[in-house]
Amino acid sequence: MADETEDPHDVDVYAAPRQTAYQHIHFDTVQGISRITLNRPPANVLSVEVMEELNAALESLEYRREVKLVVLTAAGKYFSAGFDLSDHLGDRAYVMVEEFRKIFENLVKLDKPTLGVVAGPALGAGCVLAAGCDMTLAAASVRFGLPEIKGGVFNTVGVSLLPRLVGRKRAFELLLSGGALSAAEAERAGLISRAVPDEKLDEEVAALVSRFQEGSAPVFQLLRRAVVHGMDLPLIDAVRQAEDIYLNQLMATDDMEEGLKAVMEKRKPAWKDK
């Protein structure tokens, strides 16, 4: 992330991000695709330290205009088993709650589409993190669980996010019962985008990533901005905000002009990502 004294307009947005020594995640960007991989075996528990690294990675992408998609996935058998139990106690609880909230603040302001890839169980905070991505693909065998209530606690982001995703009544049922969902049930509820056969997950992810690589970074970013910024507005206010983004931001990009020309000339666009 740029130093607070820097003018964001003076930042070289195509330069590599400042290097951070990550212990609990893998993070790289190749051909416009940034991949953040949880790597805290055996269950990718979201300790305070893991969440600090996630936030550092997300914040480092703020001015990376060439990034077309951010993929959030996990190594090992679990996507994530949720919070570290010891972080619920004492002063660590304040930090735990704050760091988890910051992840979602960073996801909202990132201005880049996000894709969650879930190949193993996603429980508690892990379930909420997977659901919080713009798109989420999951292996059919995966279970999503929200068991916090059984331990006398609840997830502060989950109680706010789930009603927006699955509706009030379904959210209450999931949160108060501490129940679990199959990937197919999570798809039907609107918690994830799609459940796919386990053996086809990598293939489906690769196909989706390829489609993003073939598109324009600023167009993706501005479309996402219009969706995210309009979600909690009345319909006509959301439309007016989308119009503002379209007329005053999208039309100022080289890629909008190139895209329209390519359609009229019946050729593949030569995106400049600006």
N, C-alpha and C positions, 0 to 999 in steps of 0.2 A: 504494500500500500504506500502511496506517495507520502512524503514527509508533510506534516501539517503546515509547514512554512512554504511549501511549493504551490505554485499556481497549477491546478490540474490541467490547464490548457498547454502548459509547457512540458508536461510529462511525455516521454517517448512511449506511446502506448504499444508499440511493437517490440519494445525491449523485453528481454527475459526478466521475470520477477526476481526480486531479491531472494537469495537462497536462504532457506530456513532448514535447520536440522530437525527433521521429523522423526520421531521414534515410534509413533503409534499409527501413522497413516503413510501411504504412498501417494505421491502427488506429482503429476507431470502433464505437459501440454504438447500434443503432437498433431500437426495438420488441423489446427483449429478446434481440437477436442481436448478439453481438460478432464483428467480422470483423478478422482479422489477415492482411494481405497482404504477402508478401515482395516487395520492390521494389528490388532491386539488380541492374540490368541489366549485362551481357546474360544472365547465367545464374543469377542469385539465389544466388551462392556464399555459403555460411554462414561468413563471417569472424567473428572474435571480436566485432567491433562489431555485426554483424547479430544475433548470438546474445544479446548484452547487451540489445539493444532488444526482442527476443522475450521475454526474461525479465522486463524491465520491464513490458511489456504484460500478460503473464500474471499477474504479481504484483499489478498494479493492479486485477485482477478479483476478488481474494480475498474481499472483503466486499461485492461487488455481487450481492446476493441475487436481484435481478430478472432477471439474465442467465440465459436458458434454454438457450443453445447458443453455443459458440465455434467459429467457422469459420476454418480455416487454409487459405489459398490463396496464389496467386502471380500476379504480373503478368508479361506477356511470354511467350516461347516455352518457357521452362523452369519446372518447379516449383522445382527446385534441383539444381545440378550437384555439390553436396556441399561439403566444407570448402575453404577457401582453402589452396592448397598451401603457401604460405609460413608458415602458422600451425603446420605440423607440426614446425617446426625451432626449436631453442633454447627459451628461456623461454616463448615464445608457445604451445608445445605444452601446457604445464601449464594455461594459461588456457583454451585451446581445449577441452581435455577437460573441465575443470570447468564451463565455460559450457554445453556440450552436455548434460552430466549434469543441470545445474540445470533445463534445459528440461523434462526428463522428471520431475524431482522436482516442478516446478511443475504439470505436467499431472496428476500423481497427486493432489496435494493441492488442486487447483482446485475439486473438487466440482461441476463443471459438465460436461455432455457436450461432446465435441469432435468436429468433423467436418473431415477433411482432404479438400480438393478438388484433384485433380491433373489438370491439362490439358496438361502437358508433361513431358518426361523428369525422372525423380526418381532421382538417382544418389548412391551413397555415403551420406553423412549426410542428404542430401535424401530418399533412399529410406527410411531409418530414421525420419526425422521424420514422413513421410507415414504409415508403418505404425504409428507410435506413437499416432496419434489413435484415439479410441474407435471411430469409423466413418470409412471412407475410400472416396470415390467417385472413379473415374478414367476418363478418356476411353479408348476402346478402342485408340487408336493409341499410347498412352503406353508407354514402356519403363521398367522398374525395374531398376537395376543396382547391384551391389556390387563395384566393381572395385578396392577398396583393396589387396587382396593383391598385385596386379600391381605396385604401387609399394612393396611391402615393409612395409606398415602394415595395421592393421585398426581397425575402429570399435568403441570400447569399449562403447557402448550396444548396438550391433548384435549383438555376440557374446553379449550377455546377453538381449536382447529376442527375437531371431529364433527361438531354440529354443522359446520360450514361445508363439510365434505359429504357426509352421509345423512344429514338431516337430524333434527332434534330428537325424535323418538328412538331412532336407531343408535344415536350416540349415547343416549341415556342407558339403553340396554347394554351396550358394549362396556361402557365405563363402570356402571354400577354392578354388573354381574361378574366382571373380571374374566369374561369369556374369550374364546378364541375363534378365529375364522380360518377356513381354508382359503387358498388363493382364489378359487372360483367364487367363493362367497364374498371375499374382499372386493373382487371385480364387480360383482352385482351390486354391492353396497356403495360403490363409488370411492372406495378407499385406495384402489390402485387402478391403473389404466387397463392392464391386460394380464391374464394368467396364461402362460404358454407351457407346453410339454417340457419337462426338465431337459430333455435331450436337444430341444430346439431353442433354448433360451439364448445361448451365445449367438446363434444364427440370427435370431430376431433382433437382438441388440445390435449386431454388426450391420444389419440392413437399415435399421433406424439411424445409426450413426452415419452411415454412408449417405443417406439422404440429407443430413445436416451438412456434411462436408461439401455437398454439391450446391449448397445454397449460399446466400449472402449473410454475413455476420450482422451488419447493421439492420437489415430488414427483419431478421429473427429477433434482434434485441428490441426494436421499436414495436413490433407486434406484441411481444411479451409485455412491454411497458404499458401498452394500451389495455391489454387484458387485466394485468395485475392492478393497475391504478384505478380501473373502473369497476372492479368487482364489488366494492361496498358502496357504490354510488347508485342513486336512482337511475333508471334506464336512460332517460334523456340526457342527464348530466354525464353519464358514462359515454354516450355517443358523442356528445360535444367535446369531451376530453380526447376521445379517439380521433375526432376530426382535427383537433389542434395538433396532435402528434403527427397525423398524416400530412397535413398541409404545411406545418412549420418545421417538421423534423425529417419525416420520410422523404418529402419532395426535395429536400436540400442534399440528399445523398446522390452520389454518382450511380450507385447500384440500382436505384429506382428507374432512372433513365435508361440504363443498360438493359434491365430486365424487360421493360416495355418494348424497346427496340428489338430485342432478341425474339420476343413473341411475334412482332409484326414481320420480322425478317425470317421467321421460321428457322431459327438457329439456336444453339445452346448459348446461354449468357456467359460472358467473360467477366465474372465478378471482380471488383477491385477491393471489396470489403471496406468501402468508405463511401 
